[in-house]
Amino acid sequence: MNRPRLPSNLLLRLLLSAGALLLPVAVGAEPGQWAKVNGHRMYYLRAGSGSPVLLLHGGGDSGEHAFANQIGALIDAGHEVIAPDQVGQGRTPGVPGPLSYGAMMQDTAALLRRLRIDSVDLVGFSDGGILGLMLAIRYPELVNRLVVSGVNISPAGLPQGHLEALQAESDAAAEAPEETGAKLRELWLHAPTEQDLSPALLATIRQPVLLMAGDHDLIRLDHTIDVYRALPNAQLFVVPDTGHGTFDSRPNLVNPVLLGFLARA
């Protein structure tokens, strides 16, 4: 398994501010399972029973870690939870070449087909929210409704200072191009592209969407409002006194709203 080297201090601070971690995973601590998708292995947790909920983590994180405060609550509420680790992140090994939202979206769709799951409710954080919106656009039959938090539909959704810091880190990086930290940095600097997401593409999403953001989110609030306005059937929940990591830092506020949204007919 490829194990990403910890990034340097500046990138690590950026990752932490975004609620993401390049996590070292304990050998032998694998409560989940493995599937082969698109020619590579993908790790996923599958637990509980009932209506399925797909949990998609943020960049550099894992499904189990990103939603540690939601998995038990979802299972107790009568849901089956599926929480995959995207390529090169968590327990899933990396593959040669850059990371792309399109490839991760295809891996996620392939995993659902492999598991014979016809449709899911989808909860996505940050990069996982981007993947969720892309899945709803390209595979609408797979997605019943979405809860997404901290999403941007272009790099311009990040503050200019963060983009400049990412670029400076990229220019000075000691990591090889195949390291996950370097790949994530390039992804965030250049994607999502207009081909991945745009207001026109968001307008095709007919599923109900709960769009969340912290009131001090890493994603610019005006960008979040633009995303909200582009979605035809959306609700906006701005979590007070909260940064980017809504699911991790504010489960007492987020979980009741999340569970209530998923419980609606």
N, C-alpha and C positions, 0 to 999 in steps of 0.2 A: 504494500500500500504506500502510495506517495504521502509523505507527511510534510506539510508546508513548514518552512522555517519561519519563526516569528519575525514580523516585519520590524523595521527600525522605528525609533520612538515616535517620529512625526506621523508616519502612516498608522502606527498602532493607536495614537491618540485619535486620529480621524476615524478609524474603525470603531473604537470604543464609543466615540460620540455618535456614531451611526447605529449603535446597538449590535455591532458585528464583532466576531472574534475568530481568529484563525486558531481553532481549538486543537490542542493535542488530545488524542483519544486513547483511553486506557485499553491496553491489549487484553482481550478476553472479556471485556465488558460490553457484550453485544446482545441486548434484549431483542433486537430486531432481526430482519431477514435480508436475503440478497436476491436480486433478480438481474438477468442479463437484458439490457436494453440497448439497441442501436450499436451493438458490438462491444459493449463494455459493461462491467458490473456496477450495480447501483444498490446502495444500502437503504433500507426503509424500516421504520417501525410501523407495525400494524397491531392495534389493540382495541379492545372493547367490542361492542356489538350494537347494531341499530343503523340509522341512516349515516352514510359515510361522510366524513369531513376530511378534506385534504389540507394539510398544513405545509406551507412553503416558507422556508426560512430566509433570512437576509444573507447578504454576501459574506462569505467566510465563516458562517456559523453552521449549525446542524439543526435538523428538525426537532430532535429531543431537547436540545438546550434552548433554542429560541422560544419554544412554547411550553417550557417546563411548568409554567403557572396556569396553563390552559388545558393540558392533556387530561389530567384527572377530572377536571370540571366537565369537560366534554363527554368523557366516558360515563361519569355519574349522571349526566343529563340524557343518556340513552343514545350516544353516537359511537360509531366505529371511527377510529382515528387512523389515518395513514399519513406518516411524516417522513418523506424521503430526504436524503442528503444529496445535494446536487454534485455534479462532477467536480472532483478536486477539492471537495469541502466535506467537513465531518469525516465520516468513515469511507465515503466513496472515493476510490482512487482517481487521480487525474488522468487525462489523455493528452497526447501531443496536440499542440496548436492553441490558439487563443480561446478564451471563454466567450460565449455569445449567448444572449438571451434566447435567440431562436433555437439554438441547439439544446439548451436546457429545457425550453418549452417542449420540444419534440421528445426529449427523454421522459418528461413527466407524463405526456400523453401516452407514450409507449408503455410506461409502468402501469398506468390505469388499465390499458388494454391487456397487458400481461396478467394482471390481477383479476381480470374479468369484471371490472367495475364499470357499469354503464354511465353513471353520472354521480357527481359529488357536489356538496357545498364546499366552497374553497375559502380558506383563510390564508392570507399572504402578508408577510412583513417585508417592507423595503424591496430588495431584489425579488423576493417571493411574491410581493404584490404586483410587481411589473409582470412576472411570469403569469400570475393569475389573470390579469387583464388580457394578456396576449392569448392565453388559452380560451378565454371567453369569446374572443374575436374569431380565432381560427378554428376552434373546436366547440362551438356553442352547445352542441348536444352533450358534452361532457360536464358542463357547469350549470348547476341549478341557480345558485346565488353566490355572491362574493362579499367577503369582508377583507378589505385591504388597508394597510396603514403605512404611511411614510413613503408614498410612491412618487416618482417623477417620470415624466414621459419624454424627457430629453435631459442632457447634462445641464442645460440652462436652469433646471429646477433646483440645482445646488447653488449656494452662494458663491459669488465670484472668488472670494477669498479661499474657499475650500478647493475650488478647481485649480487655482494657482498653486496652492500647497500640494495638491496631488501631482500637478505637473512638475513642480520642483522636486518632489520626492522621486518621481519617475526618472527625471534627468540625472539624479544623484544616486539612484538605487544600486545596491551591491548585488541584488538578487539576479539570477539568471532569468531569461525571458520565460522559461518553463515553470518557474516558481508560482504558486497560487497567488501570493501577494502581488507580484508583478502583473499577473493576468487580471486580477480584480481591479487594479489601478487603471490599466488600459481600458477595461470594460466601462468603468465609471466615467472616465474622461471622454469617451466617444459614443456611448450608448445610454439609453435607448435611442435608436435612429428613427427617422420619420417612417421607415419601413416597419419598424417594430411597433411603435405607438405614435398616435397623433390625435388631435381633436376629432378629425374626421373618422378615424378608426374607432375611437371611444364611442362615437355617436351610433355605432352599429350594435353596441352591447345592450340587449333588451332585458337581461337578467337584473333582478334587484341587486344593488351594490350599496354596502355600507362603507363609506370612505372615511378613514380615521387619520388623524394627525395630532401630534402634540402641539400645544400652543407655542412651544419653543423648539419645534421640530427642526432637524437638519434641512429638510426640504422647505423651500420658501413658501410661506403661507399663501401668497398670491398665486403661486404655481398650483398649489393644492386646490384653491378655489377655481382656477381655470379647468383643472381636471374634473372637479365636481360639476361645473356648468356644462361640460361636454358630454357627461353621462346622462342618458335619457331617464333613467329610473334609479336615482341615487339619493342617499341620505348622507349628511355630513356630520361627523362627530369630532369636534376639536376637544381633546382631553386637556383639562386645565393643569397648569403648573407641571408640564411634562415635556421632555425632549423627544428625541426620535424613537426611543425604546418603549413604546406604549405598552406592548404586551408584557414586557419584562418588568417595567418599573411601576405600572399602574393596574395590576390585575383586579384590584378592588373596585376600580371604576370601569375597566374594560370588560371584564367577564360577564357581569349582568347584562350589559348592552349587547355583547356578542351572543350570549345564549338566548336572549330575547329575540334578537333578529333571526337566528336560526330556527326558533320555535314557531315562527309565523307560518301560516298556511301558504 
